[in-house]
């Protein structure tokens, strides 16, 4: 398998929460030009939980119109019940997308059997393939190998996005599980170089969108381990600046520097300090992104 990266797109909005279409188009085109093997629209980096209801289908529709089936497109449909998620799916109309991605409901933690029941019910009713999004830091509930053993055989469950390397290794060691047509997207940015060395080649993260040059070089088939590690270190330098204040507000500033302006953060987020803006700008110059 070749190395593949899948960007989780950011969603640029104006002060009224409306999608800035030309900025979003540029971001998507940057990712396609950089060699992305697919994109996730309206995931965590896409600020899905804060996007206005009226804009939600508009974002997905515009993304679909720019991607034009050049690469696979997944759309986030996260919510707190099967019925609410189905409402989101209905709002997409008949968009020609490759699947929908959802965490478990995130208002309260779920019991293990409730996780299985949740995804089973959704897979039976969704008109699109369903991808599991394992995000225990937000949902309070982690996906386990025992749950995957029950869910992988489901007709309409097609893959998982997870940062749990142990879970992936358990899956790959299982002689029955690994033979299923089930896609695994590893999403722990700090371990992408280790994952690649371990043969886990599908990596998904939102930081790819603000580091297109480093990402392109990192996933180039001609790049050796030294180049991969250097590029990942550059991406992590920028990410580590983002977490100093507000991740998505910092990301908004980085995307502005890439000429993809907009508010990528929640409308209540505090403004970035001038000091952090200077650090982000200097770092993006140092790692040759601007």
QUITATA-V62230 format. One record per pair of residues at least 12 apart in sequence whose C-alpha atoms are under 6 Angstrom apart, sorted by sequence separation. I is the first residue (numbers start at 1). GAP is how many residues later the second one is. If there is no record, write none. Layout:
# QUITATA-V62230
i->(I/I)
gap->(GAP/GAP)
This chain:
# QUITATA-V62230
i->(252/218/187/249/185/186/187/214/248/185/187/185/159/163/73/74/76/77/78/158/159/160/161/162/163/73/74/75/76/77/78/80/159/161/162/163/72/74/75/76/79/129/130/131/133/134/129/130/131/132/133/134/99/131/6/99/100/101/102/103/5/6/8/99/102/109/5/6/7/8/9/109/4/6/38/42/43/106/123/37/38/39/40/41/42/10/11/38/40/57/10/9/210/234/45/34/4/5/7/8/3/4/5/6/7/8/5/7/7/3/50/23/14/13/12/13/12/12/11)
gap->(12/13/16/16/17/17/17/17/17/18/18/19/23/23/24/24/24/24/24/24/24/24/24/24/24/25/25/25/25/25/25/25/25/25/25/25/26/26/26/26/26/27/27/27/27/27/28/28/28/28/28/28/29/29/30/30/30/30/30/30/31/31/31/31/31/31/32/32/32/32/32/32/33/33/33/33/33/33/33/34/34/34/34/34/34/35/35/35/35/35/36/37/45/53/161/182/197/197/197/197/198/198/198/198/198/198/199/199/201/216/216/237/248/249/250/250/251/252/253)
